[in-house]
Amino acid sequence: MAERGSDAGAGMDGCEISSTVRDGGRALTIVGDVDLGAAEKLEAGISGAVEGMDPGSELLLDLAGVGFLDSAGLRALLNGADAVRAAEVRLAFVLSPAVERVLEMTRLGPDVFGIDAPDWPSASA
């Protein structure tokens, strides 16, 4: 359920995304499976979230509720990170174990997403 003052969108083929304004920026909470059916809407959700955000503000991608992430979902996150960088917005993540596994397997580090996170899952890989 979306909080007052937030936007919510379902219909991401088993995945829901909600957007909430928070101090210093915005949070996108993604819950469910991020697969081929959800990737395009996730990418659009990230791009839409940064529209109108002030440079230097932060977009938090809360992926703690993601149970599955495939290559299409990973591509959506990477393309979304490009949109965040283009908007000069800072990016932060909350990761689920499923997302952590994908990042470990692909050895994608935080630098790929334009963030500084020494405790990133693939940092020790």
Residue pairs with C-beta under 8 A, 6 or more apart in sequence:
1 8
2 8
2 18
2 20
3 18
3 20
5 20
5 21
6 18
6 19
6 20
6 21
7 18
7 19
8 16
8 17
8 18
8 19
9 16
9 17
9 18
9 41
9 45
10 16
11 41
12 32
12 34
12 37
12 38
12 41
12 42
13 33
13 35
13 37
13 38
14 32
14 33
14 35
14 37
14 38
15 30
15 31
15 32
15 33
15 34
15 35
15 38
15 41
15 42
15 66
16 30
16 31
16 32
17 28
17 29
17 30
17 31
17 41
17 42
17 45
18 28
18 29
19 26
19 27
19 28
19 29
19 45
19 49
20 26
20 27
20 29
22 60
24 57
24 58
25 53
25 57
25 58
25 59
25 60
25 89
25 90
26 49
26 50
26 53
26 57
26 58
26 59
26 60
27 59
27 60
27 61
27 62
28 45
28 46
28 49
28 59
28 60
28 61
28 62
29 62
29 65
30 42
30 45
30 61
30 62
30 63
30 65
30 66
31 65
31 66
32 38
32 65
32 66
32 67
33 66
33 67
33 68
33 69
34 42
34 63
34 66
34 68
34 69
34 70
34 72
34 73
34 76
35 68
35 69
35 70
35 72
35 73
36 70
36 72
38 73
38 76
39 72
39 73
39 75
39 76
40 76
42 73
42 76
42 77
42 80
43 75
43 76
43 79
43 80
43 83
45 80
46 59
46 61
46 76
46 77
46 79
46 80
46 81
46 83
46 84
47 80
47 83
49 59
50 59
50 83
50 84
50 87
50 89
51 87
53 59
53 87
53 89
54 89
55 87
55 88
55 89
56 88
56 89
56 90
57 89
57 90
58 89
58 90
58 91
58 92
59 84
59 89
59 90
59 91
59 92
60 92
60 93
60 94
61 77
61 80
61 91
61 92
61 93
61 94
62 93
62 94
63 69
63 93
63 94
63 95
63 96
63 99
64 94
64 95
64 96
65 96
66 73
66 96
66 98
66 99
67 96
67 98
68 98
69 77
69 98
69 99
69 102
74 102
74 106
74 108
77 113
78 108
78 112
78 113
81 91
81 112
81 113
81 114
84 90
84 91
84 114
85 91
85 114
90 115
91 113
91 114
91 115
92 115
93 113
93 115
93 117
95 103
95 121
100 121
101 121
103 120
103 121
103 122
104 121
104 122
104 125
106 122
107 122
107 125
108 122
109 120
109 122
109 123
110 116
110 117
110 120
110 123
117 123
